[in-house]
Amino acid sequence: MQFNLLGKFLAEYSEFRMTPIVGNEIILQGNLNRQLHHENFGTINIFYSLLIHIPFDYPEKLPIIYESKAAIQPTPSNHINPDGSFCLGSPLRLKILLKKNPDFKFFFENCVLPYLYAVTINIQKGGGFPFGELEHGTAGLILDFKEFFCLKDSLQVYQMLKILSSKRKLANRMICPCGCKQRVTRCKYFQHILQMRRLFTRVEWNEQLQQF
């Protein structure tokens, strides 16, 4: 990991400190007391004690973030993962965001702060997250992949991920996931596959496939 990716965050959010390094991750700990504003939903005050686990191979691996004082109850409506960490969105979308800008301050302000704003609104007023929500678990991931790949069903999504995670020589002989029943190289959809190959490596696409 490049430690300079943390510099702007630690300068802006001085309430966080780095704990002694143990294992293969950096852990930041701090009490976040801030005022957050959204033009459609107003201004709120938040106070949360956070533990931020940043793997050494960040940004290839995503950060994992917890609230440590039980201020956010681990209920589905609060979008808490089974391990107690925040569900900040689909891994695919988070990794695309980090491709644009791997700086951790950018990630924190575009993923973590919006989550804390939304979960606070949900805790205070109920009714779910104000920004819209992705379904939990595999169903939500499949919906997100279908939209992202412009495909119609889960089998097509699986075929697409198999193509993207396979060696190119093998993948180019596979049947196109669009449903045309032709090899991928003979279909217009092949341009979309080439675009996806430029976005992530074969190994990274295989990580996405393992979620199914």
N, C-alpha and C positions, 0 to 999 in steps of 0.2 A: 504494500500500500504506500502511496505517496502521502506523507504526513502534511504536505502543503495543502492538501484538499480539506484539511480541518482548520487551517489557520484563520480564514475569514469567519467561520462559525464561532470559534473560541474567542475571537476578538469582539464579535457582536453580542454573543451570549456568554458573558463572563461569569454568570452564575453556575456554569458547568465546569467541572474539573475532571481530569483524567485519573482514574484509579490505577493502582499498580497493575502492570500488564501480566496476565496469567493466561497461558494457552495461546490461541491463534486469533485473538481479537482484542480490540481496544474498547474499554467501557468508559463512557462518560456519564457522570451522575450530577444531578442538579435540580433545584426547585425553580420551575418556570412560572414567573408571576408577570403576566403581560395583559395588555389591553388589545383585543383583536377587533377588527372592523370588516364588515362586508356591506357593500352598497345596497344590497337587497334585504338584508336581515339585521342590520344594525351593529352596534358596538357592544361587546361583552368583555368581562374580566375573567381571566382564567388563572388558576393556580394549581399546578400539578408537579409532583415529584417524579422525575423521569430517570430511567436507566436506558442508555443508548448503547447497544452492542454493535460495533462496527468491525466486520471481519478484516483480517489483513489483506485479503484479496478483493476488497472494495475498490472500485465500483462493480467488478464482475459479480460479486456476491452482494446481496441486498442487506442493509442494516436491519436490525431487529430492535424494536422499541417497546418498553414496558412502562406502566405507571405503577409506582412502588408502594403507594399508601392506600390502596383500595378505594380511591376516589371515583374510579370508573369501574362499575360492576361488570363482571365477565358474562354479559348476556348477549345473545345474537343481535339485538337491536343496537348495541353499542359497538358492534363490529370488533369483537375481541377474538383472536384465534384460540384454538384449544390449548396452546401452550401459554396463554395469558398475554401474548404480544398484540400490538395494534394491527388490525387489518387495514392497511393504507391504500389498498387497491389491488388490481391484478398484477402479479409479478411481471407479466409482459409489458404493461403500461409503465410500471416503475422503471424497468430496465431501459425502455425507450427514452424515458425522461433523463436517465443518467447518461445515455449516449449523447444527448444534447449538451448536457453540462454535468460533469461528475463532481463538481464542488459540493461538499456536504451542506454548506449553508443554503445553496440552491435547493437541494433535496429537502432539507428541513422546512424551508419556507413554502415550498410548493406541495409537500405531501403531509408532513407532520402537523404544521400549524393549521392547515385546512381541516385535518381530521379532528384536532382538539377543539376547533371552533364548532364543527358539526356535532361532535359528541356532547359538548357542553349544552348546545341548544336542545339536543335530544333529552339530556338529563333534566334540564330545567323545564322544558315545555312538553316533551313527548312528541309522538308523531313521526319519529324516524329522523334521518339525516336530511337537512334542507337542500343538499346539493344533488339528491338522487343516489341510488344505491345499486350496487351489483349484487346479484344473488350469491349466497354463500356456497362454498365448496365447489365441486366439479361442475355443477350446473352453471354457476356464474362464470367459471373459466371458459366453458364451451361457448356460452353466449358471447363472451368477449372475443374469443378467437373467430367465431363465425362472422362477426362484424368486421374484425380486423382483416381477415382473409377474403371477405366477400364470398363466403360459402354458405350452403343452406342447412347442413346437418352435421352431427357429431362425427359420423363416419368420414365425411369429406375432410373435416378438421384433422382427424387422426391421420388420414392419408397424406395430407399436406405436411404435417409435422414429421412423418416418416421420410418424406422426400427431402425435407430441409435438414434432417439429422443424419441422412445417409451420405456416403461418398458420392461425389457427383456422377461418376461413370455409372454406378448402379442406379442412382436416383433418376438419371435422365432416361432410363429404360422403363421406368414405372409408368403406370396409367395416371393420367392427369386427374387431380382431385375434383375438378369442376363438374365431372359427370359426362364428358364428351366421349369417353371410352377410347381415347387415343393416347399415345405416348405423350408425355409432358412436352417434349421438344417439338411436337407437331401441332400444339394448341396455342392459341393467343394468350392463354393464361400463363404460359411459360415466362412471359415478361414480368408477370407479378412474382413468380418464383425467383427470378433473377434479382428482383428488387429486395425480396426478403433475405436472400443470401448475402446481399450487401449490408443488410442491417445487423445481422448476428452471424456468428460462426456456427459451424455444424455442431460443435460441442454445446454451445449455448442453446441451440434449438433442441438438442437432445434433453437438456435440463427441463425445457418446457414440456416435452413429450412425457417425461417421467411423472408429471403431475396427474396424468390420466390413469 
